[in-house]
């Protein structure tokens, strides 16, 4: 009877073992190549843990995984030297637009997200309902107040870096842009047609949604991200702050949906599911804009 405690060889193989120490069972995998790693082999990364070979920049190493020679992120993207490059570029674009607006405030008239301008002889500018769909995008990079851009860029830096590293640049950019457009579309649909809105909040809330999904996927402590999200939602719906809650909710939902597809798609159809989900969310944005435009015209 005592021999049963040892278990059968088949039972032993059912639990992953460290690729460098086959005698050690583990439930942790490298976030780049997904090889099982034990606590001794874990190297802390901004998101999850990495194996020693991936930290050294790849190579066939001693691992048994077929992907060891080509390190990949958890979403299947190639590992790059600067995992925050795109985040830096996005912040740079937002800051550049902010400076341009400070120099020439009238630029905001062409960047705002607005359905239809209120009838007045001194407001000849047209809105989204008049065919200026570009406002759904330009409003994502426009800020008027210093505190507004400061909070948004802080969130973009804090959330964007780890997500860019985990998803890869192309997937991260798709997440950012589509989430922002979803926030713009929901604002266009639900807000007054003459309400002008702007800011990167919709895209940043999309990063919130994706980060929560990613941390859940990596089985990390979600309390910090949930607490920060709750605080932001409290501010979103608090009276007196004049916040376009529609952009926050639209971006958050879109980001969570896209983020789930990014990190949970099966490997054999990963790219199709990831970008297919982005396309479906983008199609929902187009339908929403068309329906709202029909109401306003």
C-alpha positions as CSV (number, residue, x, y, z in Angstrom):
1,X,0.0,0.0,0.0
2,X,2.9,2.4,0.8
3,X,4.2,2.1,-2.8
4,X,1.1,3.9,-4.1
5,X,2.4,7.3,-2.8
6,X,5.2,7.3,-5.3
7,X,2.8,7.5,-8.2
8,X,3.2,6.0,-11.7
9,X,5.5,7.4,-14.4
10,X,2.5,8.5,-16.3
11,X,1.3,10.6,-13.4
12,X,4.7,12.2,-13.1
13,X,4.7,13.2,-16.7
14,X,1.3,14.9,-16.4
15,X,2.9,17.7,-14.4
16,X,5.2,20.1,-16.3
17,X,8.8,20.1,-15.2
18,X,11.5,22.7,-15.5
19,X,13.3,22.4,-18.9
20,X,16.7,22.9,-17.1
21,X,15.9,20.8,-14.1
22,X,13.7,17.8,-15.1
23,X,13.4,16.6,-11.5
24,X,11.5,19.8,-10.5
25,X,7.8,20.2,-11.1
26,X,6.5,23.7,-11.9
27,X,3.4,25.6,-13.0
28,X,5.3,28.7,-14.3
29,X,6.3,29.3,-17.9
30,X,8.5,31.8,-19.6
31,X,6.4,34.6,-21.0
32,X,8.5,34.7,-24.1
33,X,9.0,31.1,-25.2
34,X,6.5,29.4,-22.8
35,X,9.0,26.8,-21.6
36,X,8.3,25.6,-18.0
37,X,10.8,27.1,-15.5
38,X,11.4,26.4,-11.8
39,X,12.0,29.2,-9.2
40,X,15.7,28.9,-9.6
41,X,15.5,29.6,-13.4
42,X,12.9,32.4,-13.1
43,X,14.1,35.9,-14.1
44,X,11.8,38.7,-13.1
45,X,10.4,40.7,-16.1
46,X,8.0,43.6,-16.3
47,X,5.3,41.1,-17.0
48,X,5.7,37.6,-15.6
49,X,9.0,35.7,-15.6
50,X,11.5,34.7,-18.3
51,X,13.9,31.8,-18.7
52,X,17.7,32.5,-18.7
53,X,18.0,31.8,-22.5
54,X,15.4,34.5,-23.4
55,X,17.0,37.0,-21.0
56,X,20.3,36.5,-22.8
57,X,18.6,37.3,-26.1
58,X,17.5,33.9,-27.4
59,X,19.5,31.1,-29.0
60,X,18.8,27.4,-29.0
61,X,20.2,26.9,-25.5
62,X,19.5,23.7,-23.7
63,X,15.7,23.9,-23.8
64,X,13.5,21.3,-25.4
65,X,10.9,23.7,-26.8
66,X,10.9,24.1,-30.5
67,X,10.4,27.8,-30.1
68,X,13.6,28.2,-28.1
69,X,15.6,29.4,-31.1
70,X,13.1,32.2,-31.8
71,X,11.9,33.8,-28.5
72,X,8.3,35.0,-28.7
73,X,6.0,37.0,-26.4
74,X,3.0,35.4,-24.8
75,X,0.9,36.7,-27.7
76,X,3.2,35.2,-30.3
77,X,5.1,38.3,-31.4
78,X,8.9,38.4,-31.9
79,X,10.9,39.8,-29.0
80,X,12.5,43.2,-29.7
81,X,15.4,45.0,-28.2
82,X,13.4,48.1,-27.0
83,X,10.0,46.8,-25.6
84,X,8.8,50.4,-25.0
85,X,9.6,52.0,-28.3
86,X,6.0,52.3,-29.5
87,X,4.9,53.6,-26.1
88,X,7.5,56.3,-26.3
89,X,6.4,57.2,-29.8
90,X,2.7,57.5,-28.8
91,X,3.6,59.7,-25.8
92,X,5.7,61.8,-28.1
93,X,2.8,62.3,-30.5
94,X,0.5,63.3,-27.7
95,X,3.0,65.8,-26.3
96,X,3.7,67.2,-29.8
97,X,0.0,67.8,-30.4
98,X,-0.4,69.3,-26.9
99,X,2.4,71.8,-27.6
100,X,1.0,72.7,-31.0
101,X,-2.4,73.4,-29.4
102,X,-0.8,75.6,-26.8
103,X,0.9,77.6,-29.6
104,X,-2.2,77.7,-31.8
105,X,-5.4,77.1,-29.7
106,X,-7.6,77.3,-32.9
107,X,-6.2,73.8,-33.9
108,X,-8.6,72.3,-31.4
109,X,-11.5,73.2,-33.6
110,X,-10.2,70.6,-36.1
111,X,-9.3,67.9,-33.6
112,X,-12.3,67.8,-31.2
113,X,-14.6,64.8,-31.4
114,X,-18.0,66.5,-32.1
115,X,-21.1,65.3,-33.9
116,X,-22.5,68.6,-35.2
117,X,-21.5,72.1,-34.3
118,X,-24.2,74.2,-32.8
119,X,-25.7,76.6,-35.4
120,X,-23.9,79.9,-35.2
121,X,-22.4,82.2,-37.9
122,X,-19.0,82.2,-36.1
123,X,-18.7,78.4,-35.9
124,X,-18.4,77.2,-39.5
125,X,-16.5,74.0,-38.6
126,X,-18.3,70.7,-39.4
127,X,-18.3,67.5,-37.3
128,X,-18.4,63.8,-37.6
129,X,-22.0,63.8,-38.8
130,X,-20.8,65.9,-41.7
131,X,-18.3,63.3,-42.8
132,X,-15.3,64.3,-40.7
133,X,-14.7,60.8,-39.4
134,X,-11.1,61.6,-38.8
135,X,-12.2,63.3,-35.6
136,X,-12.7,59.9,-34.0
137,X,-8.9,59.4,-34.3
138,X,-7.5,63.0,-33.9
139,X,-9.4,63.5,-30.6
140,X,-7.5,60.6,-29.1
141,X,-4.2,62.6,-29.4
142,X,-5.6,66.0,-28.4
143,X,-5.4,67.6,-24.9
144,X,-6.1,71.1,-23.7
145,X,-5.1,71.1,-20.0
146,X,-1.8,70.1,-18.6
147,X,-3.3,67.9,-15.8
148,X,-5.3,66.0,-18.5
149,X,-2.3,65.0,-20.6
150,X,-0.2,64.4,-17.5
151,X,-2.6,61.8,-16.1
152,X,-3.2,60.1,-19.5
153,X,0.5,59.9,-20.3
154,X,1.3,58.6,-16.9
155,X,-1.2,55.8,-17.4
156,X,0.1,55.2,-21.0
157,X,3.6,54.8,-19.7
158,X,2.7,52.6,-16.7
159,X,0.4,50.3,-18.7
160,X,1.7,50.6,-22.2
161,X,5.3,49.4,-21.5
162,X,4.4,46.0,-20.0
163,X,1.7,45.5,-22.6
164,X,3.9,46.3,-25.5
165,X,6.5,43.8,-24.2
166,X,3.9,41.1,-23.7
167,X,1.9,41.6,-27.0
168,X,4.5,42.9,-29.4
169,X,4.4,46.2,-31.3
170,X,1.9,45.4,-34.0
171,X,-0.6,43.8,-31.6
172,X,-0.1,46.5,-29.0
173,X,-0.7,49.3,-31.6
174,X,-3.9,47.6,-32.8
175,X,-5.1,47.3,-29.2
176,X,-4.4,51.0,-28.5
177,X,-5.9,52.4,-31.7
178,X,-9.0,50.2,-31.8
179,X,-9.8,50.7,-28.1
180,X,-9.5,54.5,-28.6
181,X,-11.8,54.4,-31.6
182,X,-14.3,52.3,-29.7
183,X,-14.3,54.9,-26.9
184,X,-14.8,57.7,-29.5
185,X,-17.6,55.8,-31.2
186,X,-19.5,55.2,-27.9
187,X,-19.1,58.9,-27.0
188,X,-20.4,59.9,-30.5
189,X,-23.3,57.6,-30.0
190,X,-24.4,58.5,-26.5
191,X,-23.2,62.1,-25.9
192,X,-25.0,65.1,-27.1
193,X,-24.2,65.9,-30.7
194,X,-22.9,69.3,-29.8
195,X,-20.7,68.1,-27.0
196,X,-17.0,68.4,-27.9
197,X,-14.6,65.8,-26.3
198,X,-10.9,65.0,-26.5
199,X,-8.2,63.1,-24.8
200,X,-6.4,59.7,-24.9
201,X,-8.5,58.3,-22.0
202,X,-10.5,55.9,-24.1
203,X,-7.2,54.2,-25.4
204,X,-5.7,54.2,-21.9
205,X,-8.8,52.5,-20.5
206,X,-8.4,50.0,-23.3
207,X,-4.9,49.3,-21.9
208,X,-6.5,48.9,-18.4
209,X,-8.9,46.2,-19.7
210,X,-6.1,44.4,-21.6
211,X,-3.7,44.6,-18.6
212,X,-6.3,43.0,-16.3
213,X,-6.8,40.1,-18.8
214,X,-3.0,39.7,-19.1
215,X,-2.4,39.6,-15.4
216,X,-5.2,37.0,-15.0
217,X,-3.6,34.9,-17.8
218,X,-0.3,35.0,-16.0
219,X,-1.9,34.2,-12.6
220,X,-0.6,37.4,-11.1
221,X,-2.0,39.4,-8.2
222,X,-4.7,41.5,-9.7
223,X,-5.5,43.6,-6.7
224,X,-3.3,46.6,-7.7
225,X,-4.8,46.9,-11.2
226,X,-8.3,46.3,-10.0
227,X,-7.9,49.0,-7.2
228,X,-6.5,51.5,-9.7
229,X,-9.3,50.8,-12.2
230,X,-11.9,51.2,-9.5
231,X,-10.4,54.6,-8.5
232,X,-10.4,55.8,-12.1
233,X,-14.0,54.7,-12.6
234,X,-15.0,56.5,-9.4
235,X,-13.5,59.7,-10.9
236,X,-15.1,58.9,-14.2
237,X,-18.7,58.9,-12.8
238,X,-18.2,61.6,-10.1
239,X,-20.2,64.8,-10.8
240,X,-18.2,67.9,-11.3
241,X,-15.3,66.4,-13.2
242,X,-16.8,66.9,-16.7
243,X,-15.5,63.5,-17.9
244,X,-16.8,61.7,-21.0
245,X,-17.5,58.4,-19.3
246,X,-18.6,57.0,-22.6
247,X,-15.0,57.0,-23.9
248,X,-13.8,55.3,-20.8
249,X,-16.3,52.5,-20.9
250,X,-16.1,52.0,-24.6
251,X,-12.3,51.8,-24.4
252,X,-12.3,49.5,-21.4
253,X,-14.7,47.0,-22.9
254,X,-12.9,47.0,-26.3
255,X,-9.5,46.6,-24.6
256,X,-10.7,43.7,-22.5
257,X,-12.2,41.9,-25.5
258,X,-9.1,42.4,-27.7
259,X,-6.7,41.6,-24.8
260,X,-8.5,38.3,-24.2
261,X,-8.1,37.4,-27.8
262,X,-4.4,38.4,-27.8
263,X,-3.4,36.2,-24.9
264,X,-5.9,33.3,-25.1
265,X,-6.0,32.6,-28.8
266,X,-4.8,29.0,-29.6
267,X,-1.4,28.9,-31.1
268,X,-2.4,27.2,-34.3
269,X,-4.9,30.1,-35.2
270,X,-3.4,32.8,-33.0
271,X,-2.8,35.5,-35.6
272,X,-6.2,35.0,-37.3
273,X,-8.1,35.2,-34.0
274,X,-6.1,38.2,-32.7
275,X,-6.4,40.4,-35.7
276,X,-9.9,39.1,-36.5
277,X,-11.1,40.2,-33.1
278,X,-9.6,43.7,-33.8
279,X,-11.4,43.8,-37.1
280,X,-14.8,42.8,-35.5
281,X,-14.4,45.5,-32.9
282,X,-13.5,48.0,-35.6
283,X,-16.6,46.9,-37.6
284,X,-18.7,47.6,-34.6
285,X,-17.2,51.1,-34.4
286,X,-18.1,51.7,-38.1
287,X,-21.7,50.5,-37.6
288,X,-22.1,52.7,-34.5
289,X,-20.9,55.7,-36.3
290,X,-23.2,55.1,-39.2
291,X,-26.2,54.7,-37.0
292,X,-25.4,57.8,-35.0
293,X,-24.8,59.8,-38.2
294,X,-28.2,58.8,-39.5
295,X,-29.8,60.1,-36.3
296,X,-28.0,63.5,-36.5
297,X,-28.5,64.2,-40.2
